[in-house]
């Protein structure tokens, strides 16, 4: 991303952070928690994994890629 | 796309966060909000689907957690209660009034006690420090974590600068 684009992006984030800081917690939560159906993931009432590694593997093997639960191969 | 076998529900609400806080307090559950839900409690403007709770792994805490969850309306079988009491690393609950992820060993955080020492209290909600939330997401390194990290790190700078004014 070009420097100017990055600056613009960070400026818009800052505006969002400041706007959020003016809202009470209850309002922030109302805007933040949005439930949409996630295929496979939402199809069972209970799941438990002995290790996080097991959970990550299960996500990679069972969930559609577009949900974003797969491992990222870019550096974080 | 297959129809969901669990009913669709509204997003997690402030009132439900209060119910968790109050039920967990009544039963002495040691826990912290973590993940994006934790960041949102700290002021991060973003969206998420459900709440993530980092619970201390100990037999007493597991038992207290089961009692509190049942009181909140989670329909836990005895086997499921056993999973929680033993502190399996990751448990997804969609069998209650809202979705809740229990994590006993989050990526990027060595011990509950360390995270507890650094935690932030937000209106009585115990929340992981942003550094722990970021460390956890960076270590998990899923696509969705990778996407949110630049903005979350930018928020950390803003939050650190402005924290003293808000406390």
gemmi code that builds the backbone of each chain (N, CA, C; Angstrom):
import gemmi

chains = {
    "A": [
        ("UNK", (0.853, -1.197, 0.000), (0.000, 0.000, 0.000), (0.889, 1.247, 0.000)),
        ("UNK", (0.530, 2.229, -0.821), (1.332, 3.441, -0.876), (1.212, 4.199, 0.443)),
        ("UNK", (2.246, 4.997, 0.760), (2.276, 5.707, 2.049), (1.035, 6.568, 2.247)),
        ("UNK", (0.639, 7.290, 1.200), (-0.493, 8.216, 1.340), (-1.789, 7.442, 1.637)),
        ("UNK", (-1.932, 6.303, 1.000), (-3.114, 5.466, 1.264), (-3.113, 4.956, 2.701)),
        ("UNK", (-1.918, 4.585, 3.161), (-1.797, 4.090, 4.537), (-2.136, 5.196, 5.537)),
        ("UNK", (-1.664, 6.389, 5.250), (-1.949, 7.532, 6.144), (-3.452, 7.792, 6.194)),
        ("UNK", (-4.076, 7.769, 5.026), (-5.535, 7.987, 4.956), (-6.285, 6.908, 5.737)),
        ("UNK", (-5.824, 5.678, 5.571), (-6.476, 4.560, 6.249), (-6.362, 4.727, 7.766)),
        ("UNK", (-5.177, 5.062, 8.224), (-4.969, 5.196, 9.673), (-5.737, 6.401, 10.210)),
        ("UNK", (-5.882, 7.428, 9.393), (-6.670, 8.603, 9.812), (-8.148, 8.204, 9.974)),
        ("UNK", (-8.627, 7.399, 9.060), (-10.036, 6.984, 9.163), (-10.231, 6.052, 10.366)),
        ("UNK", (-9.228, 5.205, 10.650), (-9.320, 4.356, 11.848), (-9.389, 5.222, 13.101)),
        ("UNK", (-8.509, 6.233, 13.144), (-8.478, 7.112, 14.319), (-9.840, 7.770, 14.537)),
        ("UNK", (-10.458, 8.200, 13.456), (-11.797, 8.813, 13.576), (-12.796, 7.803, 14.145)),
        ("UNK", (-12.677, 6.566, 13.695), (-13.572, 5.517, 14.213), (-13.313, 5.254, 15.704)),
        ("UNK", (-12.026, 5.251, 16.086), (-11.696, 4.998, 17.502), (-12.268, 6.125, 18.373)),
        ("UNK", (-12.128, 7.356, 17.876), (-12.607, 8.499, 18.668), (-14.130, 8.497, 18.759)),
        ("UNK", (-14.785, 8.150, 17.658), (-16.257, 8.095, 17.676), (-16.719, 7.013, 18.648)),
        ("UNK", (-16.039, 5.870, 18.639), (-16.424, 4.773, 19.539), (-16.231, 5.175, 20.996)),
        ("UNK", (-15.160, 5.924, 21.246), (-14.863, 6.317, 22.629), (-15.941, 7.242, 23.198)),
        ("UNK", (-16.676, 7.903, 22.329), (-17.742, 8.803, 22.804), (-19.035, 8.048, 23.113)),
        ("UNK", (-19.108, 6.791, 22.702), (-20.341, 6.026, 22.922), (-20.253, 5.222, 24.218)),
        ("UNK", (-21.362, 5.082, 24.927), (-21.349, 4.213, 26.105), (-21.149, 2.754, 25.696)),
        ("UNK", (-20.661, 1.972, 26.633), (-20.358, 0.565, 26.342), (-21.574, -0.177, 25.783)),
        ("UNK", (-22.729, 0.078, 26.349), (-23.932, -0.640, 25.904), (-24.192, -0.384, 24.413)),
        ("UNK", (-24.011, 0.852, 23.979), (-24.219, 1.194, 22.561), (-23.145, 0.535, 21.700)),
        ("UNK", (-21.905, 0.591, 22.170), (-20.816, -0.032, 21.396), (-21.097, -1.513, 21.189)),
        ("UNK", (-21.601, -2.150, 22.241), (-21.868, -3.583, 22.115), (-23.014, -3.861, 21.155)),
        ("UNK", (-24.000, -2.966, 21.157), (-25.137, -3.173, 20.247), (-24.667, -3.133, 18.793)),
        ("UNK", (-23.716, -2.239, 18.500), (-23.185, -2.146, 17.137), (-22.236, -3.291, 16.798)),
        ("UNK", (-21.625, -3.878, 17.847), (-20.489, -4.774, 17.604), (-20.872, -6.240, 17.437)),
        ("UNK", (-21.862, -6.692, 18.204), (-22.166, -8.127, 18.187), (-23.303, -8.393, 17.208)),
        ("UNK", (-22.928, -8.983, 16.102), (-23.899, -9.239, 15.032), (-23.840, -10.713, 14.698)),
        ("UNK", (-24.960, -11.365, 14.819), (-24.943, -12.803, 14.554), (-25.404, -13.103, 13.136)),
        ("UNK", (-24.542, -13.746, 12.380), (-24.937, -14.252, 11.063), (-24.640, -15.753, 11.050)),
        ("UNK", (-25.397, -16.473, 10.289), (-25.221, -17.922, 10.248), (-23.880, -18.292, 9.611)),
        ("UNK", (-23.123, -19.129, 10.304), (-21.852, -19.613, 9.770), (-22.008, -21.103, 9.471)),
        ("UNK", (-21.935, -21.455, 8.197), (-22.144, -22.868, 7.851), (-21.184, -23.778, 8.603)),
        ("UNK", (-21.650, -24.954, 8.938), (-20.931, -25.999, 9.668), (-20.700, -25.565, 11.134)),
        ("UNK", (-20.043, -24.433, 11.303), (-19.706, -23.991, 12.650), (-20.948, -23.865, 13.531)),
        ("UNK", (-22.026, -23.369, 12.939), (-23.245, -23.130, 13.721), (-24.197, -24.326, 13.718)),
        ("UNK", (-23.754, -25.424, 13.128), (-24.672, -26.553, 12.973), (-24.630, -27.553, 14.122)),
        ("UNK", (-23.890, -27.265, 15.146), (-23.884, -28.154, 16.320), (-24.008, -27.294, 17.569)),
        ("UNK", (-24.705, -27.822, 18.546), (-24.947, -27.044, 19.765), (-23.752, -27.079, 20.718)),
        ("UNK", (-22.829, -28.003, 20.468), (-21.715, -28.152, 21.409), (-20.543, -28.826, 20.705)),
        ("UNK", (-19.348, -28.281, 20.913), (-18.132, -28.955, 20.455), (-17.039, -28.717, 21.484)),
        ("UNK", (-16.209, -29.714, 21.693), (-15.088, -29.544, 22.618), (-13.846, -30.176, 21.998)),
        ("UNK", (-12.719, -29.526, 22.200), (-11.455, -29.998, 21.624), (-10.410, -30.098, 22.732)),
        ("UNK", (-9.705, -31.220, 22.743), (-8.684, -31.409, 23.784), (-7.595, -30.356, 23.687)),
        ("UNK", (-7.221, -30.019, 22.454), (-6.159, -29.023, 22.276), (-6.607, -27.996, 21.234)),
        ("UNK", (-6.000, -26.828, 21.304), (-6.303, -25.812, 20.289), (-5.856, -26.273, 18.917)),
        ("UNK", (-4.776, -27.062, 18.904), (-4.294, -27.594, 17.631), (-5.373, -28.477, 16.991)),
        ("UNK", (-6.046, -29.281, 17.809), (-7.147, -30.114, 17.290), (-8.244, -29.217, 16.700)),
        ("UNK", (-8.543, -28.150, 17.418), (-9.593, -27.225, 16.956), (-9.198, -26.571, 15.630)),
        ("UNK", (-7.952, -26.097, 15.568), (-7.487, -25.451, 14.324), (-7.577, -26.435, 13.155)),
        ("UNK", (-7.162, -27.688, 13.404), (-7.184, -28.697, 12.336), (-8.623, -28.968, 11.904)),
        ("UNK", (-9.507, -29.066, 12.890), (-10.919, -29.314, 12.576), (-11.459, -28.160, 11.713)),
        ("UNK", (-11.132, -26.927, 12.065), (-11.595, -25.766, 11.287), (-11.095, -25.857, 9.845)),
        ("UNK", (-9.817, -26.192, 9.698), (-9.244, -26.242, 8.350), (-9.864, -27.352, 7.504)),
        ("UNK", (-10.201, -28.445, 8.171), (-10.723, -29.594, 7.425), (-12.227, -29.507, 7.160)),
        ("UNK", (-12.919, -28.710, 7.957), (-14.393, -28.744, 7.882), (-15.065, -27.442, 7.473)),
        ("UNK", (-14.411, -26.328, 7.700), (-15.096, -25.057, 7.447), (-14.745, -24.519, 6.065)),
        ("UNK", (-15.688, -23.819, 5.435), (-15.349, -23.181, 4.157), (-14.245, -22.142, 4.352)),
        ("UNK", (-13.348, -22.058, 3.388), (-12.210, -21.137, 3.508), (-12.640, -19.701, 3.780)),
        ("UNK", (-13.774, -19.307, 3.151), (-14.146, -17.895, 3.212), (-14.537, -17.443, 4.625)),
        ("UNK", (-14.759, -18.394, 5.527), (-15.039, -17.989, 6.908), (-13.793, -17.426, 7.602)),
        ("UNK", (-12.623, -17.767, 7.070), (-11.392, -17.159, 7.592), (-10.769, -17.878, 8.772)),
        ("UNK", (-11.211, -19.113, 9.048), (-10.660, -19.836, 10.194), (-9.393, -20.629, 9.850)),
        ("UNK", (-9.037, -20.626, 8.583), (-7.822, -21.332, 8.177), (-6.587, -20.534, 8.529)),
        ("UNK", (-5.436, -21.224, 8.541), (-4.176, -20.570, 8.858), (-3.806, -19.546, 7.790)),
        ("UNK", (-3.262, -18.428, 8.247), (-2.785, -17.434, 7.302), (-1.335, -17.741, 6.960)),
        ("UNK", (-0.986, -17.609, 5.697), (0.392, -17.855, 5.310), (1.166, -16.553, 5.101)),
        ("UNK", (0.499, -15.412, 5.382), (1.204, -14.132, 5.398), (1.733, -13.911, 6.804)),
        ("UNK", (2.810, -13.117, 6.922), (3.299, -12.819, 8.274), (2.338, -11.845, 8.938)),
        ("UNK", (2.038, -12.112, 10.223), (1.026, -11.294, 10.918), (1.589, -9.982, 11.420)),
    ],
    "B": [
        ("UNK", (-26.676, -24.598, 0.475), (-26.178, -24.543, 1.850), (-27.181, -25.223, 2.791)),
        ("UNK", (-26.704, -26.072, 3.672), (-27.598, -26.789, 4.579), (-28.221, -25.837, 5.595)),
        ("UNK", (-29.441, -26.161, 5.969), (-30.095, -25.327, 6.982), (-29.442, -25.566, 8.342)),
        ("UNK", (-29.321, -24.525, 9.124), (-28.691, -24.699, 10.435), (-29.557, -25.572, 11.343)),
        ("UNK", (-28.895, -26.451, 12.104), (-29.656, -27.287, 13.028), (-29.885, -26.575, 14.358)),
        ("UNK", (-29.127, -25.503, 14.599), (-29.358, -24.715, 15.799), (-30.098, -23.449, 15.383)),
        ("UNK", (-31.048, -22.980, 16.210), (-31.813, -21.807, 15.803), (-30.927, -20.568, 15.706)),
        ("UNK", (-31.245, -19.708, 14.715), (-30.513, -18.453, 14.615), (-30.916, -17.566, 15.773)),
        ("UNK", (-30.015, -16.777, 16.224), (-30.289, -15.956, 17.386), (-29.735, -14.560, 17.178)),
        ("UNK", (-30.185, -13.649, 18.029), (-29.692, -12.278, 17.948), (-28.244, -12.241, 18.438)),
        ("UNK", (-27.569, -11.138, 18.159), (-26.190, -10.992, 18.626), (-26.127, -10.909, 20.142)),
        ("UNK", (-24.944, -11.162, 20.638), (-24.677, -11.050, 22.068), (-24.966, -9.618, 22.511)),
        ("UNK", (-25.618, -9.494, 23.663), (-26.031, -8.158, 24.104), (-25.360, -7.773, 25.419)),
        ("UNK", (-25.376, -6.484, 25.660), (-24.811, -5.942, 26.899), (-25.427, -6.645, 28.114)),
        ("UNK", (-26.751, -6.812, 28.066), (-27.460, -7.444, 29.176), (-26.925, -8.865, 29.430)),
        ("UNK", (-26.590, -9.560, 28.358), (-26.079, -10.918, 28.515), (-24.652, -10.909, 29.087)),
        ("UNK", (-23.884, -9.905, 28.662), (-22.546, -9.768, 29.254), (-22.676, -9.507, 30.754)),
        ("UNK", (-23.655, -8.706, 31.119), (-23.890, -8.449, 32.550), (-24.289, -9.735, 33.272)),
        ("UNK", (-25.117, -10.540, 32.590), (-25.554, -11.798, 33.219), (-24.364, -12.738, 33.444)),
        ("UNK", (-23.469, -12.798, 32.468), (-22.243, -13.602, 32.647), (-21.456, -13.059, 33.829)),
        ("UNK", (-21.222, -11.748, 33.789), (-20.428, -11.114, 34.852), (-21.026, -11.442, 36.223)),
        ("UNK", (-22.344, -11.292, 36.338), (-22.972, -11.465, 37.645), (-23.004, -12.932, 38.081)),
        ("UNK", (-23.332, -13.822, 37.146), (-23.375, -15.253, 37.500), (-21.971, -15.759, 37.829)),
        ("UNK", (-20.979, -15.355, 37.049), (-19.609, -15.809, 37.304), (-19.122, -15.247, 38.643)),
        ("UNK", (-19.509, -14.013, 38.950), (-19.097, -13.413, 40.225), (-19.747, -14.161, 41.396)),
        ("UNK", (-21.020, -14.499, 41.253), (-21.733, -15.211, 42.331), (-21.050, -16.534, 42.677)),
        ("UNK", (-20.505, -17.164, 41.657), (-19.924, -18.489, 41.884), (-18.394, -18.461, 41.927)),
        ("UNK", (-17.848, -17.264, 41.895), (-16.395, -17.124, 42.033), (-15.607, -17.664, 40.860)),
        ("UNK", (-16.178, -17.578, 39.654), (-15.462, -18.071, 38.466), (-14.335, -17.099, 38.118)),
        ("UNK", (-13.162, -17.657, 37.885), (-12.006, -16.841, 37.455), (-11.953, -16.889, 35.932)),
        ("UNK", (-12.118, -15.736, 35.296), (-12.205, -15.694, 33.830), (-11.848, -14.299, 33.351)),
        ("UNK", (-11.608, -14.217, 32.049), (-11.359, -12.937, 31.389), (-12.035, -12.960, 30.027)),
        ("UNK", (-12.596, -11.849, 29.608), (-13.031, -11.740, 28.214), (-11.775, -11.604, 27.362)),
        ("UNK", (-11.783, -12.287, 26.233), (-10.609, -12.298, 25.358), (-11.094, -12.193, 23.923)),
        ("UNK", (-10.181, -12.161, 22.975), (-10.550, -12.127, 21.556), (-11.144, -10.785, 21.179)),
        ("UNK", (-11.840, -10.789, 20.067), (-12.390, -9.522, 19.585), (-13.445, -8.992, 20.558)),
        ("UNK", (-14.164, -9.909, 21.218), (-15.151, -9.459, 22.207), (-14.463, -8.665, 23.317)),
        ("UNK", (-13.299, -9.130, 23.729), (-12.537, -8.408, 24.748), (-12.101, -7.046, 24.231)),
        ("UNK", (-11.610, -7.027, 22.999), (-11.164, -5.750, 22.403), (-12.333, -4.772, 22.312)),
        ("UNK", (-13.491, -5.281, 21.969), (-14.682, -4.422, 21.860), (-15.030, -3.836, 23.230)),
        ("UNK", (-14.934, -4.645, 24.258), (-15.187, -4.118, 25.609), (-14.195, -3.002, 25.951)),
        ("UNK", (-12.986, -3.107, 25.412), (-11.980, -2.072, 25.672), (-12.165, -0.839, 24.784)),
        ("UNK", (-13.107, -0.902, 23.832), (-13.388, 0.273, 23.006), (-13.110, 0.099, 21.535)),
        ("UNK", (-12.614, -1.062, 21.125), (-12.283, -1.290, 19.719), (-13.569, -1.354, 18.896)),
        ("UNK", (-13.724, -0.454, 17.918), (-14.952, -0.487, 17.123), (-14.846, -1.509, 15.989)),
        ("UNK", (-15.510, -2.602, 16.150), (-15.492, -3.641, 15.118), (-16.698, -4.538, 15.370)),
        ("UNK", (-16.848, -5.553, 14.548), (-17.972, -6.466, 14.752), (-17.457, -7.871, 15.024)),
        ("UNK", (-18.256, -8.604, 15.759), (-17.929, -10.006, 16.011), (-19.225, -10.767, 16.213)),
        ("UNK", (-19.104, -12.081, 16.325), (-20.305, -12.917, 16.383), (-20.656, -13.348, 17.795)),
        ("UNK", (-19.637, -13.664, 18.572), (-19.948, -14.217, 19.895), (-18.868, -13.813, 20.889)),
        ("UNK", (-19.084, -14.212, 22.110), (-18.166, -13.833, 23.174), (-17.184, -14.961, 23.447)),
        ("UNK", (-15.946, -14.574, 23.715), (-14.902, -15.539, 24.052), (-14.464, -15.282, 25.490)),
        ("UNK", (-14.423, -16.352, 26.250), (-14.033, -16.247, 27.653), (-12.823, -17.152, 27.898)),
        ("UNK", (-11.784, -16.569, 28.486), (-10.589, -17.315, 28.891), (-10.775, -17.647, 30.372)),
        ("UNK", (-10.960, -18.918, 30.662), (-11.211, -19.329, 32.048), (-9.978, -20.013, 32.624)),
        ("UNK", (-9.762, -19.791, 33.890), (-8.644, -20.458, 34.566), (-8.928, -21.955, 34.649)),
        ("UNK", (-7.888, -22.733, 34.307), (-8.076, -24.191, 34.349), (-7.709, -24.709, 35.744)),
        ("UNK", (-8.742, -25.051, 36.489), (-8.536, -25.694, 37.792), (-9.840, -26.425, 38.110)),
        ("UNK", (-9.761, -27.495, 38.892), (-10.991, -28.247, 39.194), (-12.056, -27.369, 39.843)),
        ("UNK", (-11.661, -26.547, 40.804), (-12.651, -25.687, 41.487), (-13.278, -24.706, 40.508)),
        ("UNK", (-12.445, -24.111, 39.670), (-12.984, -23.119, 38.721), (-13.889, -23.794, 37.690)),
        ("UNK", (-13.503, -24.989, 37.264), (-14.335, -25.727, 36.310), (-15.707, -26.035, 36.884)),
        ("UNK", (-15.726, -26.471, 38.145), (-17.015, -26.784, 38.783), (-17.866, -25.521, 38.916)),
        ("UNK", (-17.231, -24.430, 39.323), (-17.965, -23.160, 39.484), (-18.509, -22.689, 38.139)),
        ("UNK", (-17.707, -22.888, 37.096), (-18.106, -22.472, 35.750), (-19.337, -23.253, 35.283)),
        ("UNK", (-19.339, -24.549, 35.548), (-20.484, -25.377, 35.156), (-21.749, -24.915, 35.872)),
        ("UNK", (-21.646, -24.662, 37.156), (-22.820, -24.213, 37.926), (-23.322, -22.883, 37.366)),
        ("UNK", (-22.393, -21.967, 37.114), (-22.781, -20.639, 36.615), (-23.408, -20.745, 35.216)),
        ("UNK", (-22.830, -21.582, 34.363), (-23.373, -21.727, 32.998), (-24.776, -22.334, 33.029)),
        ("UNK", (-24.957, -23.313, 33.878), (-26.297, -23.923, 33.982), (-27.289, -22.889, 34.501)),
        ("UNK", (-26.852, -22.092, 35.431), (-27.726, -21.049, 35.971), (-28.096, -20.040, 34.870)),
        ("UNK", (-27.165, -19.799, 33.964), (-27.425, -18.868, 32.852), (-28.365, -19.469, 31.799)),
        ("UNK", (-28.553, -20.778, 31.863), (-29.477, -21.412, 30.924), (-28.807, -22.310, 29.901)),
        ("UNK", (-27.525, -22.602, 30.068), (-26.856, -23.531, 29.151), (-27.245, -24.965, 29.533)),
        ("UNK", (-27.708, -25.707, 28.531), (-28.181, -27.071, 28.780), (-27.000, -28.026, 28.639)),
        ("UNK", (-26.236, -28.184, 29.691), (-25.036, -29.020, 29.651), (-25.351, -30.431, 30.122)),
        ("UNK", (-24.964, -31.404, 29.322), (-25.065, -32.789, 29.775), (-23.951, -33.032, 30.803)),
        ("UNK", (-24.011, -34.170, 31.461), (-22.955, -34.475, 32.432), (-21.594, -34.629, 31.743)),
        ("UNK", (-21.609, -35.220, 30.538), (-20.339, -35.352, 29.797), (-19.760, -33.983, 29.449)),
        ("UNK", (-20.647, -33.085, 29.008), (-20.183, -31.739, 28.652), (-19.675, -30.999, 29.896)),
        ("UNK", (-20.385, -31.176, 30.998), (-19.922, -30.555, 32.252), (-18.530, -31.093, 32.609)),
        ("UNK", (-18.334, -32.395, 32.356), (-17.026, -33.003, 32.632), (-15.930, -32.376, 31.779)),
        ("UNK", (-16.236, -32.111, 30.495), (-15.250, -31.446, 29.616), (-14.834, -30.102, 30.203)),
        ("UNK", (-15.825, -29.365, 30.692), (-15.546, -28.028, 31.235), (-14.759, -28.141, 32.542)),
        ("UNK", (-15.159, -29.081, 33.369), (-14.458, -29.234, 34.655), (-13.003, -29.643, 34.440)),
        ("UNK", (-12.771, -30.442, 33.413), (-11.395, -30.853, 33.114), (-10.629, -29.756, 32.390)),
        ("UNK", (-11.363, -28.789, 31.829), (-10.703, -27.686, 31.140), (-10.128, -28.076, 29.799)),
        ("UNK", (-10.958, -28.715, 28.959), (-10.482, -28.968, 27.583), (-10.070, -27.630, 26.968)),
        ("UNK", (-9.085, -27.644, 26.102), (-8.520, -26.381, 25.618), (-9.558, -25.429, 25.028)),
        ("UNK", (-10.509, -25.984, 24.263), (-11.452, -25.101, 23.570), (-12.834, -25.749, 23.525)),
        ("UNK", (-13.827, -25.002, 23.977), (-15.207, -25.513, 24.024), (-16.139, -24.462, 23.446)),
        ("UNK", (-16.947, -24.908, 22.487), (-17.930, -24.023, 21.838), (-19.305, -24.344, 22.365)),
        ("UNK", (-19.958, -23.353, 22.963), (-21.298, -23.562, 23.508), (-22.319, -22.809, 22.671)),
        ("UNK", (-23.221, -23.560, 22.104), (-24.357, -22.961, 21.391), (-25.640, -23.577, 21.922)),
        ("UNK", (-25.562, -24.038, 23.153), (-26.707, -24.714, 23.760), (-27.283, -23.896, 24.928)),
        ("UNK", (-27.165, -22.586, 24.788), (-27.676, -21.711, 25.834), (-28.327, -20.477, 25.236)),
        ("UNK", (-28.525, -19.460, 26.046), (-29.232, -18.258, 25.578), (-28.409, -17.408, 24.604)),
        ("UNK", (-27.108, -17.664, 24.534), (-26.226, -16.967, 23.574), (-25.027, -17.876, 23.317)),
        ("UNK", (-24.307, -17.583, 22.251), (-23.135, -18.397, 21.916), (-21.947, -17.955, 22.775)),
        ("UNK", (-21.213, -18.921, 23.244), (-20.063, -18.606, 24.092), (-18.937, -19.582, 23.773)),
        ("UNK", (-17.745, -19.052, 23.550), (-16.564, -19.896, 23.383), (-15.756, -19.859, 24.670)),
        ("UNK", (-15.463, -21.034, 25.199), (-14.616, -21.129, 26.390), (-13.235, -21.570, 25.939)),
        ("UNK", (-12.240, -20.818, 26.350), (-10.881, -21.214, 26.010), (-10.071, -21.288, 27.300)),
        ("UNK", (-9.431, -22.426, 27.489), (-8.641, -22.624, 28.711), (-7.147, -22.452, 28.447)),
        ("UNK", (-6.765, -22.444, 27.186), (-5.336, -22.327, 26.860), (-5.188, -21.536, 25.568)),
        ("UNK", (-5.425, -20.224, 25.622), (-5.351, -19.455, 24.376), (-3.935, -19.430, 23.811)),
        ("UNK", (-3.853, -19.373, 22.504), (-2.549, -19.207, 21.856), (-1.914, -17.922, 22.382)),
        ("UNK", (-0.612, -17.942, 22.539), (0.124, -16.708, 22.805), (0.100, -16.228, 24.252)),
        ("UNK", (-0.590, -16.940, 25.150), (-0.613, -16.546, 26.567), (-0.194, -17.764, 27.384)),
        ("UNK", (0.854, -17.577, 28.154), (1.453, -18.716, 28.860), (0.541, -19.246, 29.966)),
        ("UNK", (0.124, -18.348, 30.859), (-0.655, -18.799, 32.028), (-1.780, -17.818, 32.320)),
        ("UNK", (-2.879, -18.321, 32.864), (-4.005, -17.460, 33.231), (-3.541, -16.387, 34.212)),
        ("UNK", (-2.718, -16.804, 35.160), (-2.274, -15.883, 36.215), (-1.563, -14.668, 35.612)),
        ("UNK", (-0.774, -14.886, 34.567), (-0.066, -13.767, 33.917), (-1.079, -12.810, 33.295)),
        ("UNK", (-2.054, -13.364, 32.603), (-3.065, -12.517, 31.956), (-3.902, -11.790, 33.012)),
        ("UNK", (-4.163, -12.477, 34.114), (-4.969, -11.856, 35.189), (-4.240, -10.636, 35.769)),
        ("UNK", (-2.928, -10.782, 35.955), (-2.148, -9.661, 36.510), (-2.234, -8.426, 35.622)),
        ("UNK", (-2.372, -8.643, 34.319), (-2.376, -7.514, 33.366), (-3.794, -7.063, 33.011)),
        ("UNK", (-4.808, -7.722, 33.542), (-6.160, -7.517, 33.005), (-6.695, -6.119, 33.318)),
        ("UNK", (-7.713, -5.725, 32.561), (-8.350, -4.418, 32.697), (-9.796, -4.653, 33.146)),
        ("UNK", (-10.250, -3.821, 34.054), (-11.646, -3.896, 34.485), (-12.444, -2.835, 33.725)),
        ("UNK", (-13.467, -3.280, 33.011), (-14.333, -2.347, 32.266), (-15.754, -2.509, 32.808)),
        ("UNK", (-16.174, -1.586, 33.601), (-17.517, -1.637, 34.199), (-17.779, -2.987, 34.874)),
        ("UNK", (-16.773, -3.499, 35.538), (-16.924, -4.774, 36.246), (-16.655, -5.993, 35.379)),
        ("UNK", (-16.425, -5.787, 34.090), (-16.083, -6.906, 33.199), (-14.557, -7.081, 33.214)),
        ("UNK", (-14.067, -8.252, 33.613), (-12.624, -8.467, 33.554), (-12.195, -8.798, 32.116)),
        ("UNK", (-11.269, -8.025, 31.590), (-10.908, -8.152, 30.174), (-9.393, -8.306, 30.060)),
        ("UNK", (-8.952, -9.181, 29.188), (-7.514, -9.306, 28.921), (-6.958, -7.978, 28.444)),
        ("UNK", (-5.741, -7.699, 28.810), (-5.042, -6.522, 28.281), (-4.962, -6.650, 26.755)),
        ("UNK", (-5.002, -5.507, 26.087), (-4.933, -5.537, 24.613), (-3.679, -6.253, 24.115)),
        ("UNK", (-2.574, -6.115, 24.847), (-1.346, -6.798, 24.413), (-1.559, -8.320, 24.392)),
        ("UNK", (-2.321, -8.830, 25.356), (-2.585, -10.270, 25.374), (-3.555, -10.666, 24.255)),
        ("UNK", (-4.538, -9.806, 24.005), (-5.479, -10.090, 22.913), (-4.731, -10.118, 21.577)),
        ("UNK", (-3.845, -9.146, 21.399), (-3.063, -9.084, 20.153), (-2.118, -10.289, 20.060)),
        ("UNK", (-1.467, -10.606, 21.176), (-0.533, -11.756, 21.172), (-1.274, -13.037, 20.823)),
        ("UNK", (-2.469, -13.167, 21.360), (-3.252, -14.372, 21.114), (-3.659, -14.477, 19.643)),
        ("UNK", (-4.089, -13.348, 19.088), (-4.495, -13.360, 17.679), (-3.292, -13.581, 16.755)),
        ("UNK", (-2.170, -12.956, 17.107), (-0.968, -13.131, 16.271), (-0.511, -14.588, 16.292)),
        ("UNK", (-0.586, -15.209, 17.474), (-0.146, -16.602, 17.582), (-1.119, -17.542, 16.870)),
        ("UNK", (-2.416, -17.236, 16.942), (-3.401, -18.094, 16.267), (-3.208, -18.025, 14.758)),
        ("UNK", (-2.934, -16.806, 14.278), (-2.564, -16.590, 12.869), (-3.538, -17.209, 11.866)),
        ("UNK", (-4.834, -17.069, 12.166), (-5.816, -17.464, 11.157), (-6.006, -16.308, 10.189)),
        ("UNK", (-6.619, -16.584, 9.068), (-6.836, -15.528, 8.077), (-7.610, -14.376, 8.716)),
        ("UNK", (-8.643, -14.699, 9.498), (-9.467, -13.635, 10.071), (-8.704, -12.842, 11.135)),
        ("UNK", (-7.759, -13.489, 11.826), (-6.916, -12.765, 12.785), (-5.944, -11.865, 12.039)),
        ("UNK", (-5.366, -12.418, 10.994), (-4.387, -11.668, 10.214), (-5.009, -10.398, 9.641)),
        ("UNK", (-6.280, -10.512, 9.233), (-6.963, -9.357, 8.630), (-7.200, -8.238, 9.643)),
        ("UNK", (-7.443, -8.606, 10.894), (-7.829, -7.590, 11.885), (-6.611, -6.988, 12.603)),
        ("UNK", (-5.480, -7.664, 12.552), (-4.353, -7.238, 13.390), (-3.831, -5.821, 13.113)),
        ("UNK", (-3.684, -5.377, 11.863), (-3.169, -4.005, 11.671), (-4.056, -2.947, 12.344)),
        ("UNK", (-5.360, -3.118, 12.220), (-6.278, -2.135, 12.816), (-6.278, -2.262, 14.344)),
        ("UNK", (-6.158, -3.481, 14.823), (-6.118, -3.702, 16.270), (-4.840, -3.106, 16.866)),
        ("UNK", (-3.738, -3.237, 16.153), (-2.470, -2.660, 16.643), (-2.541, -1.139, 16.627)),
        ("UNK", (-3.206, -0.600, 15.616), (-3.391, 0.851, 15.563), (-4.268, 1.304, 16.739)),
        ("UNK", (-5.304, 0.512, 17.039), (-6.168, 0.842, 18.171), (-5.379, 0.779, 19.474)),
        ("UNK", (-4.456, -0.179, 19.573), (-3.663, -0.281, 20.804), (-2.912, 1.026, 21.069)),
        ("UNK", (-2.322, 1.595, 20.015), (-1.594, 2.869, 20.189), (-2.529, 3.947, 20.702)),
        ("UNK", (-3.699, 4.047, 20.081), (-4.691, 5.046, 20.479), (-5.129, 4.801, 21.923)),
        ("UNK", (-5.381, 3.559, 22.236), (-5.902, 3.175, 23.567), (-4.867, 3.459, 24.650)),
        ("UNK", (-3.608, 3.141, 24.377), (-2.548, 3.386, 25.373), (-2.400, 4.885, 25.628)),
        ("UNK", (-2.494, 5.665, 24.564), (-2.337, 7.117, 24.714), (-3.490, 7.720, 25.504)),
        ("UNK", (-4.674, 7.167, 25.336), (-5.870, 7.797, 25.908), (-6.385, 7.119, 27.163)),
        ("UNK", (-5.756, 6.014, 27.547), (-6.266, 5.224, 28.665), (-6.310, 5.997, 29.961)),
        ("UNK", (-5.240, 6.730, 30.231), (-5.161, 7.419, 31.518), (-6.290, 8.459, 31.642)),
        ("UNK", (-6.708, 9.026, 30.505), (-7.784, 10.010, 30.539), (-9.123, 9.372, 30.905)),
        ("UNK", (-9.277, 8.099, 30.459), (-10.577, 7.451, 30.663), (-10.696, 6.803, 32.036)),
        ("UNK", (-9.547, 6.394, 32.624), (-9.622, 5.660, 33.906), (-9.856, 6.620, 35.068)),
    ],
}
model = gemmi.Model(1)
for chain_id, residues in chains.items():
    chain = gemmi.Chain(chain_id)
    for i, (resn, *xyz) in enumerate(residues, 1):
        res = gemmi.Residue()
        res.name, res.seqid = resn, gemmi.SeqId(i, " ")
        for name, pos in zip(("N", "CA", "C"), xyz):
            atom = gemmi.Atom()
            atom.name, atom.element = name, gemmi.Element(name[0])
            atom.pos, atom.b_iso = gemmi.Position(*pos), 0.0
            res.add_atom(atom)
        chain.add_residue(res)
    model.add_chain(chain)
structure = gemmi.Structure()
structure.add_model(model)
structure.setup_entities()
